[in-house]
Each structure stands twice: as C-alpha cells, then as structure tokens.
Amino acid sequence: RLSALAVDLGARVAINAGRSWAYARLASMCGIVAYLGPDEAIGFLVGGLKRLEYRGYDSAGVALVHGGGPGAPPASFEVVKRAGKVVNLEAALAAPNGAPRPKLGIAHTRWATHGPPTDVNAHPHLSQNGRIAVVHNGVIENFAALRESLQRKGYTPVSQTDTELFAHLVEDVQTKEKLPIDAAVRLALTQVQGAFGIAVISLDEPDVLIAARRGSPLIMGVSDPSDSSAPAAYFIASDASAVVEHTRHVIYFEDSEMAVIRPGGYEIMTLGNVTLTREVEQLELSLAQIQKGSFKHFMLKEIMEQPEALRNCMRGRLLVPAVGTDASPPGGQGPRICFGGLEPLMPRLASARRFVFCACGTSWHAALVGEYLIEQLAGINVEVEYASEFRYRNPILQKAEGDEDIVFVVSQSGETADTLAAAQFARRKGILAIGICNVVGSSIARETDAGIYLHAGPEIGVASTKAFTAQITCLTMLALKLGRYRGVISEEQFTEHVRALVSLPDKMALIFEQADKIYEMSRVYRYAHNFLYLGRGYNFPVALEGALKLKEISYIHAEGYAAAEMKHGPIALIDRFMPVVVIAPRCDATYDKLRSNIQEVLARGGTVIAITETDNDDLDAECEYVIKIPLVADFLSPILTVVPLQLLSYYIADMRGCDVDQPRNLAKSVTVE
C-alpha cells in the first residue's frame, strides 16, 4: 500500500524545487543596518543584512556616503538596490579598486507592503533633490494623504512605497524651515502616522547618522566604551543579531526616541526634543548561537536543540531535590517553582477571575495548550484569543480587586505587532498584562507589567520549533505553581509532576533516535497535496501546530482539527491521496475514541500516521507508520508529540527543495497588521 501511494502521489505532484523579568504601532518585517565609524562601512552593512535574512524579505539595498570631508570631493551617494536575496545585492556592488571606501552607510532588507518587490521599490530611497537617503521599517498609515500633499507641492515619487514619501517629506521640511538634517527629520516624523524604525543620512552633513523608532524595534551598538584608545564605532540595527559579531554593548531605543550620531559621539532625545541619558547594556546573545554549525538548516539545528532549550527554560526556576535524597531546595521544603518577576503578583494571579491569553500563530497554539494546563491543574478559567481579533473587538475585561481579569501576551520575538497592541490595549484599560517571550529587551518585555522569558536561545528559522516547546514548558510550570498555591493539587501530586517535568529533556532526546524513520516516511509523503492532522485534549493544539509547520515550510496544504470534528466536514476529503496524522497517546482520556477515528479514516481508504507511546502496540498493524514517544503524563505529552511532527515537516520541505529557513512570503517577526 505504501509503494502504491508513492506512485499515485508521484504521478499527481511534482517535487517543488532563574529568570523572569519584572518591569514596572506597528513595524514591518524588514531589516535595518547602519554604520558610522573608522572602518569601511560596506562589510558591516552586507554582513548585517545577511544576519537579518531570517526575518523575511524580498529585496535589499545600501546607500554609502562618498567624500564630503576636508580636502575630499563633494559628498555623493552610492546607492545599489536589488530585488531578491542579499547575494544579488552583493554581486551588484562595485568591486574594491584600492581607493578608500565610505565609512558611513545605511542598508535594508524589505518585505513588500506598498508595491511589489522590485529594484525601484527596494530601500534606501532618496529625496527628490537626491541629498537625503532613508531606510524604513514599518507602515506609514497616512501614506495616501502625504502622497497627495507632496505631489501638490511638485514632488514626483518614482516608487510605489510609503518610505520614499518620507524622504521627500524631510526634504520639504528642511527646505521650508531651513533646518539641519536632525531637526528636519524630527519635525517630519511629527507628521507621520503609523509605525517606523528609520535611519537617515544626508549629503549636507556627510558625517551624521540619524535613527529613530516608534513601534518598530531598533538598537544602537557602540564599540567598547572602556577602550578610549580606539575611535568609536556606531552600529544601528533592527535586530541584535546584526551587531553581535562586532559589539556586545548596546542601547535599546524606546518608542518616540531618536539618536543623532557623529564621529565624536551621540545624542539621544525624544521626538519632542527632550535630551535623554541612556545606559549602555550588555547583549546576552553570542555569535555561536546564531550560526548553523554543522547543521544544514537553522530549523533542524533548533529542533535538535530542544532538550537543552527546555533545560535552560527550567534552570533556576524549577528547584527540586534529587530523587532518593532528603535534601530540599534553598529556602523551602520540597520542590519549588520560582518566577522571580511574578512572585509579588502571585496573590493576584491566584485570585484572578479569568486569564485571557493573546497570541498569534505558533504562540497561539502554545497558549491553547496553556488553557488546558491552567484550567486542569490550577482551576482558573482561561480564554485564548487571536491578538489581532482581541484588540479590535472591544472585549469586556474586569478589574475588580480579588476578582480581576489578567491578560497574558505570548510571542517568541516579543515584537509581534498584534500581540504587542493587545498588551497596550489591556494596560490602557487598567488590566494587568503579563508577557511571555524569548527575546530579552523586546517591545513586549518593555510594554507589560511583568513576565517570563523563555531562555530558549535565539531562534533563527522562520518556522518556530524550540520556542513552542519552551512556551509550553513555561506554561506548565506556571500552571503547577498556581495549582499548588491554590490547593488544587496536593504536595504529593506537585512533587510527582515536577519530577516528571524535569525528566522531559532526556525523554525528548530519545525521540531523535527515530529521525531516520521519519526521514524515510518523508520520502513518500513529500508528494502529497494535502494533509489532515487530528488530536484531542492537550494534543488538539499540537495537531494545529503540526499542520501549520507543514504548510509554512513545504507549501503543502494542511489542516488541523479536533479529532471528533472530523465527522463534521473534513471526512469528505479523505481518500488515498490524503495522509492523516493522528496524535493518539494512550495516556489521553479519549484514546479509544481516537482509535475509532483511525478506523473511520482507514474505512475510506485513507493513510494514517500515528503518534503514540513506546509501550503501545495497538496501532502497529492498523497504521502506515507509527512514531513512538516515551511514556509521560497526559499534560506533558504535547512537549513530546510535537517533535516528530516538526521533523516530518522539515524533511518533507527539504526534499521538495523548499527554502526551509526562509519560506516564501513569511517573516520571523510578524510586525505588520
């Protein structure tokens, strides 16, 4: 039956080539890098763009400032832009001819919002007089009004982008008000509605770099401040991965802040021209963390890193004595779970009327698992919302003391636009907002009242893997802590559950021993047009996540359903060309019903791939393939059952010749509406 399936599908389809934080509008998925310093700028700019490729983009460009110094020719721009990958841009750049190269420049990777990905629409964009160059992340919401106003004044845009309009706007303000470039940029930004992260250079002041943000992440890297013997170098980037190779010293810009950088130093101010003093912080990121090493793709590396990511997620938070000893964790008897930033809020969390989780994509699936965990283990009512819907439907939220609603926002990057907006919406309503994210210093970390860092390590592949299992791990720890605090679970149950959680990384590592089997499965299923994923209870969200992973990176249509819903429509789709993945651990209370679902699929000629436990042989004779995971309690099973689905998606996508780490039309941080 297996070989027949391969032949039939092949005929129909071609292969397509201790650590919480406590801390008291929308950007695009583009990437910004800029440099001003003693060295040639081009190496940093191109290298930085390559580090940002994982964010998703469709074109790239650079602008360099030549000349302009004492005894040098008049300042001029070298602007090179190309649709497609950074390598296209790199090939188009002029070869070094021995002459000094510019030491100031800006660069950009664009994810199209206004106008298709073309050389003309790529950034940087120039003002009409050709003396100002701009790169911009974000969406200018009053784009149409600005375009009409500028056209009436005689400006003629050559691209379809909103960013070019900002370059013209700065020129217009500077010409009309006779201002230096920094003041002209600041005044122009007061006329912009929407989100932005920008970098600006000007031929009138060829040694000045300007950066500003509102809603879109932006950081400034500085060379070692303690080394006074070397000339200072300054790096602007939308992501720390672009600067970590050059410096660990950074300043995170807050909303509505602007930096004016010159060779002798920098000034940071608000867009209202109030000077600010900001501390230089140390990056926790290392270069090794954002390199593939011996792995073919970042996604595969990150799948394989998950056992260690879970250990890091639990380290310092989950305090448990060794089995068979009488030792207790410091400061208390028996196992404990500690979230430093949440400890002062535990009484409020434990007495809350309801938790509302807001998230998007994979994080939304993790939040769905969290709903099952918290309701089952802690007895607190939970609702899970798409952040994009929550923020616009005026939800009813209660803030009565001792009977309040609390909003949790979940995001890997901490920059997801709709999720960030949900947190801001909640806080405007006076509702406590808790963040769960992976990136230290991200916007969600700064815009919420308290929260939990995942500490899963950098995730470069667009399709999230280790962040998903780390999110569920954090939610499991939170559910157990609240359950014990509220007396829903006994001390004995708590101890048993905590020990089981501690054992998960080692159990997860055992699943990778079946990687070859999953690889062989993928050789057949890479030909499929459609997949169906079924699960129940804790593993219903895993079915959704498995389907999302497959469609994200292999471009195969896939749907996830609660298994009981199959009879309410999806069963009409089942035939021999549609593989059905059923997550059927025997620990699931509805296991017998899942077996019935498998029989219903088989009765209609479907092919079943089952996920179950190592000691369960019930499904071996019924299913085409059975992938087995170590025995765990039902509430812990999603952390393991998702791993075979991640590997299946990865191998299928790779065999189909897809760009696994940078799937078409997708970006790592979805920061546009």
C-alpha positions in Angstrom: 0.0 0.0 0.0 2.9 2.3 0.8 4.6 1.9 -2.6 1.3 2.3 -4.4 0.7 5.5 -2.5 4.1 6.9 -3.6 3.4 6.0 -7.2 -0.1 7.5 -7.2 1.0 10.7 -5.5 4.1 11.0 -7.6 2.0 10.9 -10.7 -0.1 13.8 -9.5 2.5 16.1 -7.9 5.9 17.3 -8.9 8.6 17.9 -6.3 8.9 21.7 -5.8 12.4 22.8 -6.4 16.1 31.9 37.4 14.9 34.2 35.1 11.8 36.3 34.8 11.7 39.9 34.1 9.9 42.4 36.3 9.4 45.7 34.6 7.4 48.2 36.3 2.2 50.7 16.3 3.3 48.5 14.1 6.5 47.8 12.3 7.4 45.8 9.3 9.3 42.5 9.0 12.1 44.4 7.2 15.7 44.8 8.4 17.8 47.9 9.0 21.5 48.1 9.5 23.6 51.3 9.5 27.2 52.1 10.4 29.3 55.1 11.2 32.9 54.6 12.4 36.6 54.4 11.5 36.3 51.3 9.3 34.8 50.7 5.9 31.0 50.5 6.2 30.2 48.1 3.4 31.5 45.0 5.2 29.2 45.6 8.2 26.3 46.6 6.1 26.3 43.5 3.9 27.2 41.2 6.8 24.4 42.7 8.9 21.9 42.2 6.1 22.9 38.5 5.9 22.3 38.1 9.6 18.8 39.6 9.2 17.8 37.4 6.3 15.9 35.1 8.6 13.4 37.8 9.3 12.0 37.5 5.8 12.4 39.9 2.9 12.1 40.2 -0.9 14.7 42.9 -1.8 17.8 44.6 -0.4 19.8 47.8 -0.8 22.6 50.0 0.5 23.4 53.7 0.4 27.0 54.8 1.1 28.3 58.4 1.5 31.4 59.1 -0.5 33.6 62.2 0.0 32.5 65.3 1.9 35.4 65.5 4.3 38.2 68.1 4.4 40.1 68.1 1.1 37.7 65.5 -0.3 35.4 65.8 -3.3 31.8 66.9 -2.6 29.7 64.4 -0.9 27.8 61.9 -3.0 25.7 58.8 -2.6 26.4 55.3 -3.9 23.0 53.6 -3.9 22.7 50.0 -5.0 19.4 48.1 -4.8 18.3 44.7 -6.0 15.1 42.6 -5.8 15.7 39.1 -4.4 18.3 37.9 -2.0 21.3 39.8 -0.4 23.6 37.8 -2.7 22.1 39.6 -5.6 22.9 42.9 -4.0 26.4 41.8 -3.1 27.1 40.8 -6.7 25.9 44.3 -7.9 28.2 46.2 -5.6 31.3 47.8 -7.2 34.5 45.8 -6.7 37.1 47.4 -4.4 39.6 49.3 -6.5 42.1 50.2 -3.8 40.5 53.6 -3.1 39.2 54.3 0.5 35.7 53.0 0.9 33.0 55.0 2.7 32.7 54.8 6.5 29.1 55.8 6.7 26.2 54.0 5.2 22.7 52.6 5.6 21.2 49.3 4.4 17.9 47.5 4.3 16.0 44.3 3.6 12.5 45.0 2.5 9.3 42.9 3.0 6.9 44.4 0.5 3.9 46.3 1.8 3.4 49.2 -0.7 4.4 48.0 -4.2 5.9 44.7 -5.4 9.5 43.6 -4.8 11.5 45.4 -7.5 14.8 47.2 -7.7 12.9 50.6 -7.7 10.8 49.8 -4.7 13.8 48.5 -2.7 15.3 50.7 0.0 17.1 53.0 0.5 15.0 55.8 -1.0 16.3 59.3 -1.9 14.6 62.6 -1.6 13.8 64.4 -4.8 16.9 66.6 -4.7 19.0 63.4 -4.2 20.6 64.7 -1.0 18.8 62.6 1.7 18.7 58.8 1.9 16.2 56.9 4.1 15.6 53.3 5.1 12.4 52.5 7.0 10.7 49.6 8.8 7.0 50.0 9.3 3.9 51.2 7.7 3.1 54.9 7.2 -0.7 54.8 7.7 -1.3 58.3 6.3 0.6 57.3 3.2 -2.2 58.4 0.8 -2.6 61.9 2.4 1.1 62.5 2.4 1.4 61.4 -1.2 -1.3 63.8 -2.3 0.1 66.7 -0.3 3.7 66.2 -1.6 2.5 65.8 -5.2 0.6 69.1 -5.0 4.0 70.7 -3.9 5.7 69.3 -7.0 7.3 66.1 -5.6 7.2 63.2 -8.0 7.6 59.8 -6.4 9.4 57.2 -8.6 8.4 54.2 -6.5 5.2 52.9 -5.0 6.5 52.8 -1.5 5.5 54.8 1.6 9.1 55.2 2.6 10.1 57.3 -0.4 7.4 59.8 0.7 9.2 60.2 4.0 12.4 61.1 2.2 10.5 63.8 0.2 8.8 65.0 3.4 12.2 65.5 5.1 13.4 67.5 2.1 10.3 69.6 2.1 10.6 70.4 5.8 14.3 71.1 5.6 13.9 73.4 2.6 10.9 75.3 4.1 12.2 75.7 7.6 16.0 76.0 6.8 16.8 73.3 9.4 19.8 71.0 9.9 19.0 67.4 9.0 18.4 66.1 12.5 15.8 68.8 13.2 14.2 68.3 9.8 13.8 64.5 10.5 12.4 65.1 13.9 9.8 67.6 12.6 8.9 65.4 9.6 8.3 62.5 12.0 5.6 64.5 13.8 3.6 64.4 10.5 3.9 60.6 10.2 1.1 58.3 11.4 1.9 54.7 12.0 5.0 52.8 12.9 8.5 53.3 12.0 12.1 52.4 12.6 14.3 54.7 10.4 17.9 55.5 9.6 18.7 58.7 7.6 21.8 60.1 6.1 22.3 63.4 4.2 24.9 64.9 1.9 24.6 68.2 3.6 26.0 66.7 6.8 28.0 63.7 5.4 29.3 62.5 8.8 25.9 62.3 10.6 23.7 59.3 11.1 20.2 59.6 12.4 18.0 56.8 13.7 14.5 56.9 15.3 11.7 54.5 16.2 8.1 54.3 17.1 6.6 50.8 17.3 9.4 49.1 15.3 12.4 47.7 17.2 15.8 49.5 16.8 19.0 49.3 18.8 22.3 51.1 18.7 25.6 49.1 19.2 28.6 51.0 20.3 32.2 49.9 20.3 33.7 49.1 23.7 33.2 52.3 25.8 36.1 51.4 28.1 38.6 51.5 25.2 39.4 55.2 24.8 42.4 54.5 22.6 40.3 53.4 19.5 38.0 55.7 17.5 34.4 55.0 18.4 32.2 52.9 16.0 28.4 53.0 16.0 26.0 50.4 14.7 22.3 50.7 14.1 20.2 47.6 13.6 16.6 46.4 13.9 17.8 43.1 15.5 20.7 42.3 17.8 21.9 39.5 15.6 23.2 42.1 13.1 25.6 43.7 15.7 26.7 40.9 18.0 29.6 40.0 15.7 31.0 43.5 16.3 30.0 44.5 19.8 28.1 43.4 22.9 27.5 47.0 24.1 24.0 48.2 23.0 21.3 50.8 23.7 17.7 49.8 23.2 15.7 52.7 21.9 12.2 53.3 23.4 9.2 54.4 21.4 9.4 58.0 20.1 13.1 58.3 20.6 15.8 59.5 18.2 19.6 59.3 18.1 21.9 61.8 16.3 25.3 60.1 15.8 28.5 61.9 14.8 32.1 60.7 14.8 32.7 62.2 18.2 29.7 60.8 20.0 25.9 60.6 20.0 22.8 62.3 21.4 19.6 60.6 22.3 16.4 62.6 22.5 12.6 62.3 22.3 10.8 63.4 19.2 9.8 66.3 21.3 13.5 67.3 21.5 14.0 66.4 25.2 17.6 65.2 25.7 17.8 61.7 27.3 20.6 59.8 29.2 20.5 56.1 28.4 22.6 53.4 29.8 24.7 51.0 27.6 23.5 47.4 28.2 25.3 44.1 27.6 23.9 41.7 25.0 23.2 38.2 26.2 23.4 36.9 22.7 26.6 35.2 21.4 27.7 34.8 17.8 27.8 31.0 18.1 24.1 30.9 19.0 23.2 32.5 15.6 25.3 30.2 13.5 24.2 26.9 11.9 27.3 24.9 12.9 27.3 21.5 11.2 23.5 21.6 10.5 22.1 22.0 7.0 19.4 24.4 8.2 18.7 26.5 11.3 15.4 24.8 11.7 17.0 21.4 12.0 19.5 22.8 14.5 16.7 24.3 16.6 14.7 21.1 16.6 17.7 19.2 17.9 18.5 22.0 20.4 15.1 21.5 22.2 16.2 19.2 25.0 18.8 21.8 26.1 16.4 24.7 25.5 14.0 23.0 27.9 16.7 22.6 30.5 17.6 26.3 30.1 13.9 27.2 30.4 13.7 25.3 33.7 17.1 26.2 35.1 16.9 28.4 38.2 13.2 28.2 38.3 12.4 24.6 38.9 14.1 23.7 42.2 13.8 20.0 43.1 16.0 17.7 45.3 17.5 14.7 43.7 15.4 11.5 43.8 16.1 9.4 46.9 17.6 12.3 48.9 16.2 14.3 51.8 17.7 17.5 50.5 15.4 20.4 49.9 15.9 23.4 47.6 17.3 26.5 49.2 14.7 28.4 51.1 12.0 25.8 51.5 10.8 22.2 51.9 10.2 20.0 48.9 10.3 21.0 45.2 9.5 24.6 44.3 8.9 26.7 41.1 10.1 30.2 41.2 9.4 33.0 38.7 11.3 36.0 40.1 9.3 38.7 38.4 5.9 37.1 39.1 6.4 36.3 42.8 5.0 39.6 44.0 1.9 39.1 41.8 1.1 35.5 42.9 -1.8 36.6 45.2 -3.4 38.5 42.3 -2.8 35.7 39.8 -4.2 33.0 42.1 -7.3 35.0 42.9 -8.0 36.1 39.3 -11.4 35.6 37.8 -10.0 34.8 34.4 -6.8 34.7 32.3 -7.1 35.9 28.8 -4.2 34.8 26.5 -3.5 36.8 23.4 -1.1 35.4 20.7 -0.7 34.7 17.0 0.5 31.7 15.0 2.6 29.1 16.8 2.4 31.1 20.1 -1.4 30.9 19.9 -1.2 27.1 19.7 1.1 27.2 22.8 -1.5 29.4 24.5 -4.2 26.8 23.7 -2.1 24.1 25.4 -1.8 26.6 28.3 -5.6 26.8 28.5 -5.9 23.1 29.1 -2.9 23.2 31.6 -4.1 26.1 33.7 -7.8 25.0 33.8 -6.9 21.4 34.7 -4.0 22.0 37.1 -4.9 25.3 38.7 -8.6 25.6 38.3 -8.6 29.1 36.8 -10.8 30.0 33.9 -8.8 30.7 30.7 -9.7 32.1 27.3 -7.4 32.2 24.3 -7.8 35.0 21.7 -6.2 35.8 18.5 -4.4 39.0 19.3 -5.5 40.5 16.0 -9.2 40.0 16.9 -8.9 40.8 20.6 -7.5 44.3 20.0 -10.3 45.4 17.7 -13.5 43.9 19.2 -13.6 45.9 22.5 -13.6 42.8 24.8 -15.2 43.0 28.2 -12.4 43.0 30.8 -13.0 43.1 34.6 -10.5 44.8 37.0 -12.3 44.4 40.4 -9.8 43.7 43.2 -9.7 40.0 44.0 -11.9 39.1 41.0 -10.0 40.5 38.1 -9.2 39.5 34.5 -5.5 39.3 33.7 -4.1 39.4 30.2 -1.2 37.3 29.1 0.6 38.0 25.8 2.7 35.3 24.2 5.3 35.9 21.5 8.6 34.4 20.5 10.2 37.6 19.3 8.4 40.0 21.6 7.8 42.2 18.6 4.6 40.7 17.1 2.5 43.7 16.2 -0.9 42.5 17.1 0.2 40.8 20.3 2.1 44.0 21.4 -1.0 46.0 20.6 -3.1 43.6 22.7 -0.8 44.3 25.7 -1.0 48.0 25.2 -4.8 47.8 24.9 -5.1 45.8 28.2 -2.9 48.3 30.1 -4.9 51.3 28.8 -7.9 49.6 30.3 -6.1 49.2 33.6 -5.7 45.5 33.3 -2.6 43.7 34.5 -0.6 42.5 31.4 1.9 39.6 31.7 4.3 38.9 28.9 5.8 35.5 27.8 8.5 36.0 25.2 12.0 34.8 24.2 13.9 37.9 23.3 15.4 39.9 26.1 14.8 43.7 25.8 12.0 43.2 23.2 9.0 45.6 23.0 6.6 43.2 24.8 9.1 42.9 27.6 9.0 46.7 27.9 5.3 47.2 27.4 4.0 44.7 30.0 3.8 44.8 33.8 5.7 41.6 34.5 6.5 38.4 32.7 8.6 35.3 31.9 11.5 35.0 29.5 11.7 31.6 27.8 15.5 31.5 27.6 15.3 29.1 24.7 18.1 30.8 22.9 17.9 32.6 19.6 15.5 31.1 17.1 16.6 31.9 13.5 14.4 29.6 11.4 11.2 31.3 10.4 9.1 28.3 11.5 9.2 28.2 15.2 10.1 25.0 17.0 12.0 25.3 20.2 10.2 28.4 21.2 6.9 26.4 21.0 8.1 23.7 23.4 9.7 26.3 25.7 6.4 28.3 25.8 4.5 25.1 26.8 7.2 24.3 29.4 6.8 27.8 31.0 3.1 27.5 30.9 3.3 24.1 32.6 5.5 25.5 35.4 3.1 28.4 35.8 0.1 26.0 36.0 1.8 23.8 38.5 2.8 26.7 40.7 -0.7 28.2 40.6 -2.3 24.8 41.2 -0.2 24.2 44.3 -0.7 27.8 45.5 -4.5 27.5 45.2 -4.5 24.0 46.7 -5.9 22.4 43.6 -3.1 19.8 43.5 -1.6 18.2 46.6 2.0 18.4 47.7 2.4 14.8 46.6 0.9 15.5 43.2 3.0 18.6 42.8 6.2 16.7 43.6 5.4 13.9 41.2 4.5 16.4 38.4 7.7 18.5 39.0 9.9 15.4 38.8 8.2 14.3 35.6 8.8 17.7 34.1 12.5 17.6 35.0 12.8 14.3 33.1 11.3 15.6 29.9 14.6 16.8 28.2 16.1 13.4 28.4 12.9 11.8 27.1 12.7 14.2 24.2 16.3 13.3 23.2 15.1 9.7 22.7 12.7 10.7 20.0 15.6 11.8 17.8 16.6 8.1 17.6 13.7 7.8 15.2 14.8 10.6 12.9 15.9 8.1 10.2 12.4 6.5 10.2 10.8 9.9 9.9 13.1 10.7 7.1 12.1 7.6 5.2 8.4 8.4 5.7 9.0 11.8 4.2 10.3 10.3 1.0 6.8 9.2 0.3 4.7 12.0 1.8 6.6 14.8 0.1 4.4 14.1 -2.9 1.1 14.8 -1.1 -1.1 17.7 -2.0 -3.0 17.8 1.4 -2.6 16.6 5.0 -5.0 16.3 7.8 -3.9 16.4 11.5 -6.1 15.1 14.3 -5.7 15.3 18.1 -7.8 15.7 21.2 -7.4 17.4 24.6 -3.9 18.6 25.2 -2.9 17.4 21.7 -5.6 19.2 19.7 -3.3 22.3 19.6 -0.4 20.1 18.6 -2.5 19.0 15.6 -2.9 22.6 14.7 0.8 23.2 15.1 1.8 20.2 13.1 -0.4 21.4 10.2 1.0 24.9 10.5 4.6 23.7 10.4 4.0 21.6 7.2 2.2 24.3 5.3 4.7 27.0 6.4 7.8 25.4 5.0 6.7 22.8 2.5 3.8 24.7 0.9 1.6 21.6 1.2 -2.0 22.4 2.3 -2.6 21.0 5.7 -5.4 21.4 8.3 -5.5 20.6 12.0 -8.8 19.5 13.7 -10.1 18.3 17.0 -10.5 14.6 16.1 -14.2 14.5 16.9 -14.8 17.3 14.4 -13.6 15.1 11.5 -17.2 13.8 11.0 -18.5 17.3 10.7 -16.9 18.0 7.3 -13.3 17.1 6.9 -14.1 13.4 6.5 -15.4 14.2 3.0 -11.8 15.0 1.9 -10.3 11.7 2.9 -9.1 9.4 0.1 -5.9 7.5 -0.6 -4.1 10.8 -1.6 -4.6 12.5 1.8 -2.4 11.3 4.6 -3.9 11.7 8.1 -1.7 12.3 11.1 -3.4 11.2 14.3 -1.9 12.1 17.7 -3.1 9.2 19.8 -1.2 8.7 23.1 -2.7 6.1 25.3 -2.5 8.5 28.2 -5.2 10.5 26.6 -8.6 10.0 28.2 -10.2 9.8 24.8 -7.8 7.3 23.4 -10.5 4.7 22.5 -12.4 7.4 20.6 -9.2 8.3 18.7 -8.8 4.7 17.7 -12.3 4.9 16.3 -11.3 8.0 14.3 -8.4 6.0 12.8 -10.8 3.2 11.8 -13.1 5.8 10.1 -10.1 7.1 8.1 -9.0 3.5 7.1 -12.5 2.6 6.1 -12.4 5.4 3.5 -9.1 4.3 2.0 -7.0 6.9 3.9 -3.5 6.5 5.1 -2.7 7.0 8.8 0.4 8.2 10.5 0.0 7.7 14.3 1.9 9.2 17.2 1.7 7.2 20.4 3.8 5.8 23.3 6.6 3.3 23.2 4.6 0.6 25.1 1.6 0.8 22.9 1.4 -1.7 20.1 -2.3 -1.3 19.4 -1.8 0.8 16.3 1.1 -1.0 14.6 -1.0 -3.2 12.4 -3.5 -0.5 11.5 -1.4 2.5 10.5 1.1 3.0 7.7 3.6 4.4 10.2 3.7 4.7 14.0 6.1 7.1 15.7 6.5 6.4 19.4 7.4 8.8 22.2 8.4 7.9 25.8 5.7 7.5 28.4 4.6 10.7 30.1 1.6 12.1 31.8 -1.1 13.4 29.5 -0.5 17.1 30.4 3.2 16.7 29.4 2.6 14.9 26.2 2.3 18.0 23.9 6.0 18.8 24.5 7.0 15.4 23.1 4.3 14.7 20.5 5.1 17.8 18.5 8.7 16.8 17.9 8.0 14.1 15.3 5.7 16.5 13.5 8.5 19.1 13.4 10.9 16.6 11.9 8.3 15.4 9.4 7.7 18.9 8.2 11.4 19.6 8.0 12.3 16.6 6.0 9.4 16.9 3.6 10.2 20.6 2.9 13.9 19.9 2.4 13.1 17.0 0.0 10.7 19.3 -2.0 13.6 21.8 -2.5 11.9 24.5 -0.4 13.8 27.2 1.4 13.3 25.8 4.9 14.7 28.7 6.9 13.2 31.4 4.8 9.9 30.2 3.4 8.3 32.4 0.7 6.1 35.3 1.9 6.9 34.7 5.6 8.9 36.5 8.1 10.2 35.6 11.6 8.8 38.6 13.4 5.3 39.4 12.0 5.2 43.1 12.8 2.7 44.4 10.3 -1.1 44.0 10.5 
